[in-house]
């Protein structure tokens, strides 16, 4: 644990390079430091429901404006 505190920058650099770091206290693993996935792109507008909701891409102009308002999509992208 002490080593992790004093060398945190070095440990994070290793994690950034794809390594997984296990922190121990008294010889027992207590934590794991792993990298995070990069942020998803702008196409993931439906968030957690992305796997269940698809954008068919064939909205009518009238529907596109209303749906754009509903989902917070700026006017130039709606429809």
C-alpha positions as CSV (number, residue, x, y, z in Angstrom):
1,X,0.0,0.0,0.0
2,X,2.8,2.4,0.9
3,X,4.5,1.8,-2.4
4,X,1.3,2.5,-4.3
5,X,0.9,5.8,-2.5
6,X,4.5,6.9,-3.2
7,X,4.6,5.7,-6.8
8,X,1.1,6.5,-8.0
9,X,2.2,8.4,-11.1
10,X,4.4,5.5,-12.2
11,X,1.6,3.0,-11.5
12,X,-0.9,5.1,-13.6
13,X,1.6,5.2,-16.4
14,X,1.8,1.4,-16.4
15,X,-2.0,1.2,-16.4
16,X,-2.2,3.7,-19.3
17,X,0.1,1.3,-21.2
18,X,-2.5,-1.5,-20.8
19,X,-1.1,-3.2,-17.6
20,X,-3.3,-4.1,-14.7
21,X,-1.9,-3.3,-11.2
22,X,-3.0,-5.1,-8.0
23,X,-2.5,-3.3,-4.7
24,X,-2.0,-5.4,-1.7
25,X,-2.0,-4.8,2.1
26,X,-0.3,-7.3,4.3
27,X,0.1,-9.7,1.4
28,X,-3.6,-9.7,0.6
29,X,-5.0,-8.1,-2.6
30,X,-7.3,-5.2,-1.7
31,X,-7.6,-3.3,-5.0
32,X,-7.0,-3.5,-8.7
33,X,-6.1,-0.5,-10.9
34,X,-7.2,-0.9,-14.5
35,X,-7.6,1.5,-17.4
36,X,-11.0,2.8,-18.5
37,X,-12.5,2.5,-21.9
38,X,-12.2,5.6,-24.0
39,X,-15.4,7.7,-24.1
40,X,-17.9,6.5,-26.7
41,X,-18.5,8.6,-29.8
42,X,-21.3,11.0,-30.5
43,X,-23.3,8.2,-32.3
44,X,-24.2,6.8,-28.9
45,X,-27.2,9.1,-28.4
46,X,-29.4,6.5,-26.8
47,X,-27.0,5.7,-24.0
48,X,-27.8,2.6,-22.0
49,X,-30.6,1.6,-24.5
50,X,-28.3,1.7,-27.5
51,X,-28.5,-2.1,-28.0
52,X,-32.3,-2.0,-27.8
53,X,-33.1,1.2,-29.8
54,X,-31.9,1.7,-33.4
55,X,-32.2,4.8,-35.6
56,X,-33.7,3.7,-38.8
57,X,-32.6,6.8,-40.6
58,X,-35.8,7.3,-42.5
59,X,-37.8,9.7,-40.4
60,X,-40.1,12.1,-42.2
61,X,-38.9,15.8,-42.0
62,X,-41.9,16.6,-39.7
63,X,-41.1,13.6,-37.5
64,X,-37.4,14.4,-37.5
65,X,-37.9,17.8,-36.0
66,X,-40.2,16.5,-33.2
67,X,-37.9,13.6,-32.5
68,X,-34.9,15.9,-32.5
69,X,-36.6,18.0,-29.9
70,X,-37.4,15.0,-27.8
71,X,-33.9,13.6,-27.8
72,X,-32.1,17.0,-27.6
73,X,-30.6,16.8,-31.1
74,X,-29.8,20.2,-32.6
75,X,-32.1,21.3,-35.5
76,X,-29.4,20.9,-38.2
77,X,-29.0,17.2,-37.3
78,X,-32.7,16.4,-36.8
79,X,-34.5,14.9,-39.7
